[in-house]
Structure formats: C-alpha cells, structure tokens
C-alpha cells in the first residue's frame, strides 16, 4: 500500500527530472540568445569575444588607435568596443532591388551583449538621432548614416540591437522577440536548421545561404557564388581545440555538386601552394607555411569540407598588422666608439 502511494510521487519526480534534463540539453545545443533574437536573413555571423579573451588568442596586441569621431564616442558613452563588447550576432540581408532593378547593397541587423552605461548611451543616441520612436516602452533611435537610416534600440542592461534595413519592422521584431521567454526553439529558420552543424564550443561561426542565380551580380557572400552551380548552405566555424581549428562545410543538393565544389577549392589550394613554393628572395614564415600546409579539402557525400589549423603566431601577426619599418628616424644610433689611449 505504501509503495502504491509513493508511486505517483516518484513518477512525478522522474518526469520533472527528465524535463529539466531535456531543457538543459536543448539550451546547450540551441543557438546563442543574441543570434536567436535576429530576424530572418540570408546569413548569420556570431562571435564570442568573452571566450576569445579568456583563450588569449590575440596575445598582447598593440593598442588600437582611435580616430577623432570614435574618441568622441568613447568619451560620451564610456563604451569601448575592443574592451567592453562581449558577444556580437549579425544578420546579413542580401535580397532586394533598387527602383531601377539593380541589386541593393547588403543590409545588416545586429545584437550586441556588452558592458554599457545605459544613461550615457541613451543621451548620446538621442543627440545624434533624427527621431526617437517609442515601441513597447523601448526607444528606437533613427540615425541618418551614409544615405541610410540606422535604427538602434537598448533592449536591456547589457543588450543593444541595431539595423540599417529599410523596413522599420525588422528592429521591432527584435524587440518583440526580446520580450518573450527565451526558447531554444526560437530564431530564424536558416539558423535553426543549420546550427546543429556548428562544432561545440566554437568561438565564432557563420551560416549563410549561397544562391548563384540571385547573387551573381554582387558575387554573393564573400564572393563564393562562383564556386557553386546550385543553391547551397555554408557553415563555417573557428574553435580553440589543440590550436585554432577552422572548418567550413558546404551543404549541396547532390554529390555531383559537392564534387564540383571540392575540385574548384582544390584547384585554388594548388595555386596557393604553387605560389608559396615558387616564392624567392627570403625564407618563408614558418607560421604562414604551417597554415597553408594544413589547408585540406575533401568531399563527404553531399558536403564539401575545408579544414585548416591556424597557428597562434600566424593569427597574432595578422591581427597586429605589418611590422614597423626601420627608418633613420626610428633607428637607435650605435654607441660612440671608444678612443684608444
């Protein structure tokens, strides 16, 4: 009798534990919250700067020079991108035509997680905006910028949304999603369908659709449309696992298409290797050589897969820029010669 009384309680405990485990599993494999707030688009990019700083990938990089406008922004808001930005998610909008029938330039929508001073940032945005709209108790600042309108909204104590899309409902949709309970099933369709292919613990990743027919005029994202004969989805990622691992997968509609993409990429890599081996005049940089030697492309069914290992030395040199040339002005003069007695 006691067992029968306890059975419903035990069953309820098991069901609750299973539900919690399922929720944790889904949240672990769901796209990051900033990316789930983005609107539907042709491509998505995400960077976790918090993890990158912890991994110390960049090492001791030189100080970033500030132009006058950026310095004024820092002084007015107290916000510095290279120091305070923690996560960034971007949506890339390629579709659209101008009134003359020509393809328009890409539009972008962003969600940032950062350390901000809300009052100072609001005062700055109000100062430079042409108008301010209240939507669901959130101010949308419309800022004229290079012939477009950049709309900015502060969603929370550490979250900022922005979009230069022509449709004002894009930024409103981001606000709507931010006001709903976070769900691992949320987010744009392309992101939900393809995020499962992003390797676990990636520091940065990109998911975008390639359609040669629609993107021929603009060469598509990153100019990769020439590699494809039919629409495809590309998933690229970077993670810190026994070195910086780069991986890009092209999901094609058929194995023949994947074979074609693999052959084209292989031809490009052969050209790079040939140029590197024929270079003369000075010895090759070991980090650069290691990077190019690690580049590999292979076909896996309907996928074309490109992988590479990026040495930390190569990455830090790329981020630090070219070395300063030694000129008579910045050379240290040799010590004077001692006179012989």
C-alpha positions as CSV (number, residue, x, y, z in Angstrom):
1,X,0.0,0.0,0.0
2,X,2.8,2.4,0.9
3,X,4.5,1.7,-2.4
4,X,1.4,2.4,-4.4
5,X,1.0,5.7,-2.5
6,X,4.6,6.7,-3.3
7,X,4.5,5.6,-6.9
8,X,2.8,8.8,-8.2
9,X,5.3,11.0,-6.3
10,X,8.2,9.0,-7.7
11,X,6.8,9.2,-11.2
12,X,6.3,13.0,-10.8
13,X,9.9,13.4,-9.7
14,X,11.2,11.3,-12.6
15,X,9.1,13.4,-15.1
16,X,10.3,16.7,-13.7
17,X,14.0,15.5,-13.8
18,X,13.6,14.3,-17.4
19,X,12.0,17.7,-18.3
20,X,14.9,19.6,-16.7
21,X,17.5,17.4,-18.4
22,X,15.7,17.9,-21.8
23,X,15.6,21.6,-21.3
24,X,19.3,21.7,-20.4
25,X,20.2,19.6,-23.4
26,X,18.2,21.8,-25.8
27,X,19.6,25.0,-24.3
28,X,23.2,23.6,-24.7
29,X,22.6,22.9,-28.4
30,X,20.5,26.0,-29.2
31,X,22.0,29.0,-30.9
32,X,23.2,31.7,-28.5
33,X,20.5,34.1,-27.3
34,X,21.7,37.1,-29.3
35,X,21.5,35.1,-32.5
36,X,18.0,33.9,-31.7
37,X,16.8,37.5,-31.5
38,X,17.9,38.2,-35.1
39,X,15.4,38.4,-38.0
40,X,15.2,36.0,-40.9
41,X,18.1,36.7,-43.3
42,X,20.5,35.2,-45.9
43,X,23.4,34.8,-43.5
44,X,24.3,34.9,-39.8
45,X,27.6,35.6,-38.0
46,X,28.4,35.2,-34.3
47,X,31.5,36.0,-32.3
48,X,32.0,35.3,-28.6
49,X,34.6,37.8,-27.6
50,X,34.4,36.8,-24.0
51,X,35.7,33.3,-24.8
52,X,38.3,34.7,-27.2
53,X,39.7,37.0,-24.5
54,X,39.8,34.1,-22.0
55,X,41.6,31.9,-24.5
56,X,44.1,34.8,-25.0
57,X,44.2,34.0,-28.7
58,X,45.3,37.5,-29.7
59,X,48.1,37.6,-27.1
60,X,49.4,41.1,-26.3
61,X,48.1,43.1,-29.2
62,X,49.2,46.7,-29.8
63,X,46.8,49.4,-28.7
64,X,44.1,50.3,-31.1
65,X,44.4,53.8,-32.5
66,X,41.2,55.9,-32.2
67,X,40.1,58.4,-34.8
68,X,38.6,61.7,-33.6
69,X,34.9,60.5,-34.1
70,X,35.5,57.2,-32.2
71,X,37.3,59.0,-29.4
72,X,34.3,61.4,-29.0
73,X,32.0,58.4,-28.9
74,X,34.1,56.8,-26.1
75,X,34.2,60.0,-24.1
76,X,30.4,60.5,-24.5
77,X,29.3,56.9,-23.7
78,X,32.1,55.3,-21.8
79,X,31.9,52.4,-24.2
80,X,34.9,51.0,-25.9
81,X,34.3,48.1,-28.5
82,X,37.6,46.4,-28.1
83,X,37.2,46.3,-24.3
84,X,33.5,46.2,-23.5
85,X,31.9,44.1,-26.3
86,X,31.4,40.5,-25.2
87,X,29.1,38.9,-27.8
88,X,28.0,40.0,-31.3
89,X,25.5,38.4,-33.6
90,X,24.9,39.7,-37.2
91,X,22.2,39.0,-39.7
92,X,23.1,39.7,-43.4
93,X,20.2,40.7,-45.7
94,X,21.2,40.2,-49.4
95,X,17.8,40.2,-51.0
96,X,16.3,43.3,-52.5
97,X,16.4,45.5,-55.6
98,X,16.6,49.2,-56.1
99,X,13.8,51.1,-58.0
100,X,15.9,50.8,-61.2
101,X,16.0,47.0,-60.9
102,X,19.7,46.8,-59.7
103,X,20.6,44.8,-56.6
104,X,21.0,46.8,-53.5
105,X,23.9,46.7,-51.1
106,X,23.6,44.3,-48.2
107,X,21.8,45.4,-45.1
108,X,22.7,44.3,-41.6
109,X,21.0,43.7,-38.3
110,X,22.9,43.2,-35.1
111,X,22.5,42.3,-31.5
112,X,25.3,43.1,-29.0
113,X,26.0,41.9,-25.5
114,X,28.3,44.4,-23.8
115,X,29.1,46.4,-20.7
116,X,27.3,49.7,-21.2
117,X,26.4,52.8,-19.3
118,X,22.7,53.0,-20.2
119,X,22.1,56.6,-19.4
120,X,25.2,57.9,-21.1
121,X,24.5,55.8,-24.2
122,X,20.8,57.0,-24.4
123,X,21.9,60.6,-24.1
124,X,24.4,60.1,-27.0
125,X,21.9,58.3,-29.2
126,X,19.2,60.9,-28.6
127,X,21.7,63.6,-29.5
128,X,22.7,62.2,-32.9
129,X,19.3,60.7,-33.9
130,X,16.9,62.4,-36.3
131,X,13.9,61.0,-34.4
132,X,13.0,58.7,-31.5
133,X,10.1,56.3,-31.6
134,X,8.6,54.6,-28.5
135,X,7.8,50.9,-29.2
136,X,6.6,48.7,-26.4
137,X,8.3,51.0,-23.9
138,X,11.6,50.8,-25.8
139,X,13.1,53.8,-27.6
140,X,14.1,53.3,-31.2
141,X,16.7,55.9,-32.3
142,X,16.7,56.6,-36.0
143,X,20.1,57.8,-37.0
144,X,20.8,59.1,-40.6
145,X,24.0,57.5,-41.8
146,X,25.5,57.5,-45.3
147,X,22.2,57.7,-47.1
148,X,20.5,55.1,-44.9
149,X,18.8,55.0,-41.6
150,X,20.4,53.1,-38.7
151,X,17.9,52.2,-36.0
152,X,19.2,51.4,-32.6
153,X,17.4,50.1,-29.5
154,X,18.6,49.4,-26.0
155,X,16.9,46.1,-25.0
156,X,18.3,45.7,-21.5
157,X,21.2,46.5,-19.2
158,X,23.7,44.7,-21.4
159,X,21.9,44.2,-24.8
160,X,21.8,46.5,-27.8
161,X,20.1,45.9,-31.1
162,X,20.7,47.8,-34.4
163,X,19.6,47.5,-38.0
164,X,20.0,49.5,-41.2
165,X,17.3,47.5,-43.0
166,X,14.9,49.7,-44.9
167,X,11.9,48.1,-43.1
168,X,11.4,49.5,-39.7
169,X,9.5,46.3,-38.6
170,X,12.9,44.5,-38.6
171,X,14.1,46.3,-35.4
172,X,10.6,46.0,-34.0
173,X,10.7,42.2,-34.5
174,X,13.9,42.0,-32.5
175,X,12.3,44.0,-29.7
176,X,9.2,41.6,-29.8
177,X,11.4,38.5,-29.5
178,X,13.4,40.0,-26.7
179,X,10.2,40.5,-24.7
180,X,9.2,36.8,-25.0
181,X,10.5,34.0,-22.8
182,X,13.8,32.7,-24.2
183,X,13.2,29.4,-26.1
184,X,15.8,27.0,-27.5
185,X,13.4,26.5,-30.5
186,X,13.4,30.2,-31.4
187,X,15.4,32.0,-34.0
188,X,15.3,32.3,-37.8
189,X,14.6,29.2,-39.9
190,X,18.0,29.0,-41.5
191,X,19.7,29.3,-38.1
192,X,17.5,26.7,-36.5
193,X,18.1,24.2,-39.4
194,X,21.9,24.6,-39.7
195,X,23.2,25.5,-36.2
196,X,23.4,21.8,-35.3
197,X,26.4,21.6,-37.7
198,X,28.4,24.2,-35.8
199,X,31.0,22.4,-33.7
200,X,30.6,22.5,-29.9
201,X,32.4,25.4,-28.1
202,X,33.1,27.4,-31.3
203,X,34.5,30.9,-30.6
204,X,33.0,32.2,-33.8
205,X,30.8,30.8,-36.6
206,X,28.9,31.9,-39.7
207,X,25.9,30.4,-41.5
208,X,24.9,31.7,-44.9
209,X,22.9,30.7,-47.9
210,X,24.5,30.8,-51.4
211,X,22.3,31.2,-54.4
212,X,24.3,31.8,-57.6
213,X,21.2,32.8,-59.6
214,X,20.3,35.6,-57.2
215,X,23.7,36.7,-56.1
216,X,25.6,36.7,-59.4
217,X,25.5,40.5,-59.6
218,X,27.0,41.0,-56.2
219,X,29.1,37.8,-56.2
220,X,27.2,36.6,-53.1
221,X,28.6,36.4,-49.6
222,X,32.4,36.6,-49.5
223,X,32.4,36.2,-53.3
224,X,31.8,32.5,-53.1
225,X,28.9,32.2,-55.6
226,X,31.3,31.3,-58.4
227,X,32.1,28.1,-56.6
228,X,28.5,26.8,-56.9
229,X,26.2,25.9,-59.7
230,X,23.1,25.4,-57.5
231,X,21.9,26.9,-54.1
232,X,23.8,25.7,-51.1
233,X,24.3,26.4,-47.4
234,X,27.8,27.1,-46.0
235,X,28.6,26.6,-42.3
236,X,32.0,27.9,-41.1
237,X,33.4,27.9,-37.6
238,X,36.5,28.6,-35.5
239,X,37.3,27.0,-32.2
240,X,40.2,26.6,-29.8
241,X,40.9,22.9,-29.7
242,X,44.5,21.8,-29.8
243,X,45.2,25.0,-31.7
244,X,42.8,27.3,-33.6
245,X,40.7,25.0,-35.8
246,X,38.9,26.4,-38.8
247,X,36.2,24.3,-40.6
248,X,33.9,25.2,-43.4
249,X,31.2,22.9,-44.8
250,X,29.2,23.5,-48.0
251,X,25.9,21.6,-47.9
252,X,25.0,21.0,-51.6
253,X,21.8,19.4,-53.1
254,X,23.7,16.4,-54.6
255,X,27.0,14.6,-54.5
256,X,28.0,15.8,-58.0
257,X,27.7,19.4,-56.9
258,X,29.8,18.6,-53.8
259,X,32.4,17.0,-56.1
260,X,32.5,20.1,-58.3
261,X,32.9,22.5,-55.3
262,X,35.7,20.2,-53.9
263,X,37.6,20.2,-57.2
264,X,37.3,24.0,-57.5
265,X,38.6,24.5,-54.0
266,X,41.3,22.0,-54.6
267,X,42.5,24.0,-57.6
268,X,42.6,27.2,-55.6
269,X,44.7,25.5,-52.9
270,X,47.0,24.1,-55.5
271,X,47.6,27.7,-56.8
272,X,48.4,28.9,-53.3
273,X,50.8,26.0,-52.7
274,X,52.5,26.7,-56.1
275,X,52.9,30.4,-55.4
276,X,54.3,29.7,-51.9
277,X,56.8,27.2,-53.2
278,X,57.9,29.4,-56.1
279,X,58.4,32.5,-53.9
280,X,62.0,33.5,-53.7
281,X,64.1,36.2,-52.1
282,X,63.6,35.4,-48.4
283,X,62.7,32.3,-46.3
284,X,59.0,31.6,-45.8
285,X,57.5,32.5,-42.4
286,X,57.1,29.2,-40.5
287,X,53.6,30.1,-39.2
288,X,52.4,31.0,-42.7
289,X,53.9,27.9,-44.1
290,X,52.2,25.7,-41.4
291,X,48.9,27.4,-42.1
292,X,48.9,26.7,-45.8
293,X,50.2,23.2,-45.4
294,X,47.2,22.5,-43.0
295,X,44.6,23.5,-45.6
296,X,42.7,20.5,-46.7
297,X,39.6,20.0,-48.8
298,X,37.6,16.8,-49.2
299,X,34.2,15.5,-50.2
300,X,31.9,13.8,-47.7
301,X,28.8,12.7,-49.5
302,X,26.8,15.9,-50.4
303,X,29.3,18.1,-48.4
304,X,32.5,19.8,-49.5
305,X,34.6,20.3,-46.4
306,X,37.5,22.7,-46.0
307,X,39.7,22.5,-42.8
308,X,42.8,24.3,-41.5
309,X,44.8,24.7,-38.4
310,X,45.7,28.4,-37.7
311,X,48.9,28.8,-35.7
312,X,48.6,31.3,-32.9
313,X,51.7,33.0,-34.3
314,X,50.1,33.5,-37.7
315,X,46.9,34.8,-36.1
316,X,48.7,37.3,-33.8
317,X,50.8,38.6,-36.7
318,X,47.7,39.0,-38.8
319,X,45.9,40.9,-36.0
320,X,48.9,43.1,-35.1
321,X,49.4,44.3,-38.7
322,X,52.7,44.7,-40.6
323,X,55.9,45.3,-38.6
324,X,57.1,48.9,-38.4
325,X,59.8,49.6,-40.9
326,X,63.1,50.7,-39.6
327,X,63.9,54.2,-40.8
328,X,66.8,56.5,-39.9
329,X,64.3,58.4,-37.7
330,X,63.3,55.5,-35.6
331,X,66.6,53.6,-35.5
332,X,68.7,53.7,-32.4
333,X,72.1,55.2,-33.1
334,X,75.0,53.0,-32.3
335,X,77.1,53.9,-29.3
336,X,80.1,56.0,-30.0
337,X,83.4,54.2,-30.5
338,X,85.8,54.3,-27.6
339,X,89.0,56.2,-28.2
340,X,92.2,54.2,-27.9
341,X,94.6,55.7,-25.4
